Amino acid sequence: MIPVCHLDDLPEGESVRLSTEPPIAVFRTEGALYAIDDTCSHQDASLSEGWLEGCFVECPLHAALFDLRTGQPTRLPARRPVRTHRVSVDDSGFVHVEVAADAQAATREGSAA
């Protein structure tokens, strides 16, 4: 589990970028928290710098749209999804991200090379 921030430090409609490998973006929108890989699957752009539209984030580079709940692209030019990660809030109100297993495996493989 990766500590992110206190829930009060992530206002509704905002995001925070984690400098993990791969980078992860955590969003707070419509009363929920979502975490996805931060890099657009179409081209190298930070989704945490994009625009939130409900449960969707628009890439700031070419306007691809991703569903924060599933990571699926819903508007071109992106065709491949981004990974989603589990988000939880502990009893003290601190937000944590559990990196998806396939992302952890890719990171281990990359560091072993």
C-alpha positions as CSV (number, residue, x, y, z in Angstrom):
1,M,0.0,0.0,0.0
2,I,1.3,3.4,-1.0
3,P,0.4,6.3,1.3
4,V,-1.0,9.3,-0.7
5,C,-2.3,12.1,1.5
6,H,-5.0,12.8,4.1
7,L,-8.5,12.8,2.5
8,D,-8.9,16.5,3.5
9,D,-5.9,17.4,1.4
10,L,-7.5,16.1,-1.8
11,P,-10.5,18.3,-2.5
12,E,-13.5,17.2,-4.6
13,G,-12.7,17.5,-8.3
14,E,-8.9,17.4,-7.8
15,S,-6.1,14.9,-8.4
16,V,-2.7,14.1,-7.0
17,R,0.2,12.5,-9.0
18,L,2.3,9.8,-7.3
19,S,5.9,9.6,-8.4
20,T,5.8,5.8,-8.4
21,E,6.9,3.5,-11.2
22,P,4.7,3.7,-13.2
23,P,3.3,7.1,-12.0
24,I,-0.2,6.9,-10.6
25,A,-2.9,9.5,-10.5
26,V,-5.4,9.6,-7.7
27,F,-8.7,11.5,-8.3
28,R,-11.5,12.6,-6.0
29,T,-14.7,13.1,-7.9
30,E,-18.4,12.5,-7.3
31,G,-17.8,11.5,-3.7
32,A,-15.4,8.7,-4.6
33,L,-11.6,8.1,-5.0
34,Y,-10.1,6.5,-8.1
35,A,-6.5,5.6,-9.0
36,I,-5.2,5.0,-12.5
37,D,-1.9,4.9,-14.3
38,D,-1.0,8.5,-14.8
39,T,0.3,8.2,-18.4
40,C,-2.2,8.3,-21.3
41,S,-2.0,5.1,-23.3
42,H,-2.1,7.1,-26.6
43,Q,0.9,9.3,-26.0
44,D,3.1,10.4,-23.1
45,A,0.9,12.8,-21.2
46,S,0.0,13.1,-17.5
47,L,-3.7,12.3,-16.9
48,S,-3.5,14.0,-13.5
49,E,-3.1,17.3,-15.5
50,G,-6.2,16.5,-17.5
51,W,-9.8,17.7,-17.0
52,L,-12.3,15.8,-14.8
53,E,-15.8,15.3,-16.2
54,G,-17.6,13.3,-13.6
55,C,-16.0,9.9,-13.5
56,F,-14.0,10.6,-16.6
57,V,-10.6,12.3,-17.2
58,E,-9.7,14.0,-20.4
59,C,-6.1,13.8,-21.5
60,P,-4.6,17.3,-21.8
61,L,-2.6,16.4,-24.9
62,H,-5.1,15.0,-27.5
63,A,-8.4,14.9,-25.5
64,A,-8.7,11.2,-25.2
65,L,-11.2,10.4,-22.4
66,F,-10.8,7.6,-19.8
67,D,-13.3,6.1,-17.4
68,L,-11.8,6.4,-14.0
69,R,-13.8,3.3,-12.8
70,T,-12.5,0.9,-15.4
71,G,-9.5,2.6,-17.1
72,Q,-11.2,2.1,-20.5
73,P,-10.8,4.8,-23.1
74,T,-14.2,6.2,-24.2
75,R,-13.0,8.7,-26.8
76,L,-10.3,8.5,-29.4
77,P,-7.4,8.8,-30.1
78,A,-6.7,6.4,-27.1
79,R,-7.5,2.8,-27.9
80,R,-5.8,1.0,-25.0
81,P,-7.0,1.2,-21.4
82,V,-4.9,2.4,-18.5
83,R,-4.6,0.3,-15.3
84,T,-6.8,1.0,-12.4
85,H,-5.6,0.6,-8.8
86,R,-7.5,0.0,-5.5
87,V,-7.9,3.0,-3.2
88,S,-8.7,2.9,0.5
89,V,-9.0,5.3,3.3
90,D,-7.8,4.2,6.8
91,D,-9.5,5.1,10.1
92,S,-7.4,8.2,10.5
93,G,-8.6,9.5,7.1
94,F,-5.4,8.8,5.2
95,V,-5.7,7.7,1.6
96,H,-3.7,4.7,0.3
97,V,-3.3,3.1,-3.1
98,E,-2.8,-0.6,-3.6
99,V,-0.9,-1.0,-6.9
100,A,-2.5,-3.5,-9.3
101,A,-0.6,-6.9,-9.3
102,D,0.2,-6.6,-13.0
103,A,1.8,-3.2,-12.5
104,Q,3.9,-4.6,-9.6
105,A,5.1,-7.5,-11.8
106,A,6.0,-5.1,-14.6
107,T,8.0,-3.0,-12.2
108,R,9.9,-6.0,-10.8
109,E,10.6,-7.3,-14.3
110,G,11.8,-3.8,-15.4
111,S,14.2,-3.5,-12.5
112,A,15.6,-7.0,-13.0
113,A,16.7,-6.2,-16.5
